[in-house]
Amino acid sequence: MTAQLEVDLTSGVPAFEQIRAQVVAHVAAGRLVAGDRLPTIRALATDLGLAAGTVARAFRELEAEGVVETRRRAGTVIAEGASVPTDLARRAAETYVAAVRAAGLTDDEALVLVHGALLGRQSVTPTSTGSGSSSTPNVDRTPSRT
């Protein structure tokens, strides 16, 4: 698997949902394509410091959505014709909104992060006034990926 998965255990979003949303996002971005093999449940659980059941739940949901399939002897792979239908993209967006709200970011800060991700920036750091009010994030401070 070429795409990296990460879980924020302090997030208000369940770990299985973070895994599911990230795999969907990697498929949507073309970083994971049909036939790409995902790590085994046990290996991914160990890497992320999670229970195997948590990773298994994410994989079951991905399989139910048609994003992955389990093949005998090949493990879990991205399904042929896997795409991210609008409802999956909407669900990923809703998960993102829940995560940024739990983190206390403003809508403007959240949008800057999305914009940076769409532009392929490695990291985007929104600026904040610290007062909880909306502020204008600084995209210019963020180095672009080269």
N, C-alpha and C positions, 0 to 999 in steps of 0.2 A: 504494500500500500504506500503510495507516494504522499498522500495527504496526512497531515498531523491532526490528531484529535486531542483535545484538552477538556478538562472538567474543572469548573470552579465550585468547590464544595461550599463556599460561603454565599453563593448565589441563591436566590429564591427559586430558581428553576431546578427541578429534579435532575439528577445526574443522567438518568436514562434518556430524558428529553433533550439534554444538551448533546449527548452522543448522537441521537437520532437527527436532530436539527443540523449538526455539523456534517454528517454524512450526506444529508439532502443538499446542503449548501455546496459541498465539494462536487457532487454530481452536477448540480446546476451550473457551477463554474467550469466544469470540464476537467477538474483536477482528478476526478475518479470517473472512469469510463467502464463500459460493459466488459466484464471479464476480470476486472481488477479484483484481487483477493483482499478481503479484510483480515485482520489478525484473528486468531482464535479467540473465543470468548474468554477463556482462562488467561491467555497472554495479555489481552487488552485490559482485563480486570486488574491484573497484576501491575501493568504499566501505569494505570490510572489510579491505583490504590482503592479500587472499588470491589464490591462483592460480585461474584460471577453472575448472580441472578439479576443484578442491575444491568449489566451489559447484555445478558440474554434477553431481557425485556426490550431493550433498544433494538436488538437484532430482530426480534419477533415483530415489532411494530414496523420496522423497515421492510420486512418480508411481506407483511399484510398489505403494505402500501405499494408493493411491486418494485421497490427500489433495489432490493437485494434478493438473492435466492441461495438456498443451501444445496450444494451439490455433493453427492457422495464422493469422498476422497479428495475433493477440491476445496471443501470448506464453504465459507460464506463469500459470495462474489457479487459484484454489481451486476444486476440483471440486464439481459439483452433488452434494448429498447427502453432502459430506465430513463425516465425523464422526470422533471419536477413539474407536475401539473400545478395550475394556479392555486388549488386548495392547499397543496403542500407548501408552496411558497408563502401563502397567507399564514399558514400555521407557523412556519419558521419566523415570519415577521412578528406574529403575536408573541412567540417565545422570546424574541429579542426585546420587544417592548417591555415584557414582564421583567426581564433581566436588568434593563437599564433603569427602569423605575425602582427596582429593588436596590440598585446601586446608588440611587439618588441623583441620577443625571437629569438634566433638563431635556426637553424635546430638541432644542437646538443642538445640544451636545451629542445627543443620540444620532441626529441626522448627519452631523459632521463625521462621526465614526462610520456610518453607512457609506457616505460619500467617499471617504478615504478607502474603504474596502472595495468599492466599485472601481476606484482608480488604481487599485493594486498597491496601495501604500502599505508598508510594513507595520507602521504604527501611527496612529493619529491620536494626538493629545488635545482634547478640548480644553480651552481655558475656562476658568470659573471665577466668578466674583466672590464666591464663598458665602454669599448672602442668601442662597437658595433661589435668587431671581434668575431670570433668563439672561444669558450672556452670549456674546459672540465668540464662538470657538475659533482658535487660531490654527488653520490648516497649513499655513506657510511654515510653521515651526517643524513640521513633520517631514523627515527625509523621504524621498521617493525611492522605490525599489529600482535598482539598476542592474 
